[in-house]
Each structure stands twice: as structure tokens, then as C-alpha cells.
Amino acid sequence: MTPRLLVGEREHRLYPLDPQKVDYIESDGNYVSIRTGTTAYISRDTIKRLATELAQFGFIRIGRSLLVNISSVAYAQTLGRGRFVFTLCSGASLRSGSGYRDAILEALPLTSRRPN
């Protein structure tokens, strides 16, 4: 199956973007900001729809307005209370919300789960 391309806009130009080369996606009002390395593109889309569509490419939701491509993660650190900081290969640093802990551990077993 051919990977679906995302379309990002930058400087009034439209760019086809390979999802596997995208580091993370963040909500930005009525748009999303698609980040590849140090370059940002905008797209009129929603995090909710993209989370479902891009799960097959290794994207997980780590916050209400944040999706990260697991293959872009250099390392992660725990912050306590179910939160993490992800440092990406590009140098970007992303903080997760505590409500996403189980989904994060399911996708990327960073630590052993403790019984509640």
C-alpha cells in the first residue's frame, strides 16, 4: 500500500509530506502545525482525525493537542504523575499529558507498569 501523503502549506505553497518523515503535529487554532525537523507547515485538519489516520505510521497522541511520531523520538524521560518529556532527534522537546500515560506505555513501553 502506498503511504498517504499529508499536504502542508508554507509561504503560500503546498507541499506533499510523507507521514513517516513528520516529527510531530500540534493543534494551532483551526489548523494543525506539521513539524519536520525545524520546518513547520500548516494544514486545515484536526488532531482527532489525524490521530486515527496516522496511527498506522507510528503516531501516538501524547496530549490533547499533540501527536508524535514514535520513530522520531530519541529518548523519553518520566516527569512523574504519568507525564513524560520526549526529546526528538530534531532536538525538539515535547511534554505529554498525564491522561495519555496508558496509550504512551502501550505504544512505547518506556517503564514497567505498576499495579494501581
N, C-alpha and C positions, 0 to 999 in steps of 0.2 A: 504494500500500500504506500502510495506517495504521501509524504508528510504534508499536512495542510499548512499553508503559509499564512502568517499574520500580515496585516498591512498597517504600517506605521507612517505617520506624517511628520515631516521635519522640514522647516524652511519652505513651506508651500509645495513640497514634493512628496509623492507617495513612494514608499519603499516596501518591497516584499521582504518579509523577515522569516527566517527559518526558526521555528519554536525552539529547536534544540540549541540554538546559539543565543537565545534570550536568557539573561541572568535572573531578572525578576520583573514583576509587573505590579504597579501600585495605582490605587484609585486616585484620581485627580479631578474632583468635581464631577461633571457629566462625562468625563473622559477617563481613560487609563493612560498611564505613562509606562511605556515599554522600554526597559533598560537593557542595553547590550554593551558591556564594558563601561566606558564613560559617556556613551552616546544615549540620548533619550529621544524617543519618538512618542507621539500621541496618537490615540485611536479612540473612536467613539464606540465604546464597548463597556461591559460590566465585569467586575471581578467574579461575580457569581457564575456567569455564563462561561467565562474563560477558565475558571477552576474546573468545571466539568469537562470542558473540551480539551484542556491541556494536561489533564491527569495522566493520559496515556504517554505523554512525553516527559513525565517525571516532575511535574509541577505539583506542589502542595500549598495549601493555604495555611499561612502562619500567623495571620492577623485578619481583622475584619476587612482591611483594605490592601492586603499584601499577599502575593503569590511568589514563591521562589522555585527556581529550577534546581532540584537536588544535585544535578551534575555540576552546577556552578559553585557549590559550597566547598570552600577549602577546609573549614573546620567550624565546629559549634561549641559554645560554652553554655553551661547552665547558669541561670541568674537566680534560681530559687523560685518557689511558688509556681512551678510549672512553666516558667518562661525560659527562653533561650536567646542567645545572640549568635547569629550566623555571620561568619566572615566569608565573603565570596572571593573567588580567585581574582576578580577585578579590584579587590580592596574594599568594596562596599560592605557596610555593616548593617544588618537588619535585626530588629528585635521582634520576637514573637509575643503573641498574647497568651495568657495562661489558659484560655478556653480552647486552644488548639494543641495542647500538650499531647493528648492521646493520638491525634492524627499525625503529629510530627514523629512520635515514637514508633508508630506503625509503619510509616514510610522510611524512616531512618532510625534504627534502634541505637540511639546515642547512649542511653544508660539503661540499666536494668530497671524494670518496673517493680515498684514496691506495692504490696497489697495496701488497700485503703483502710 
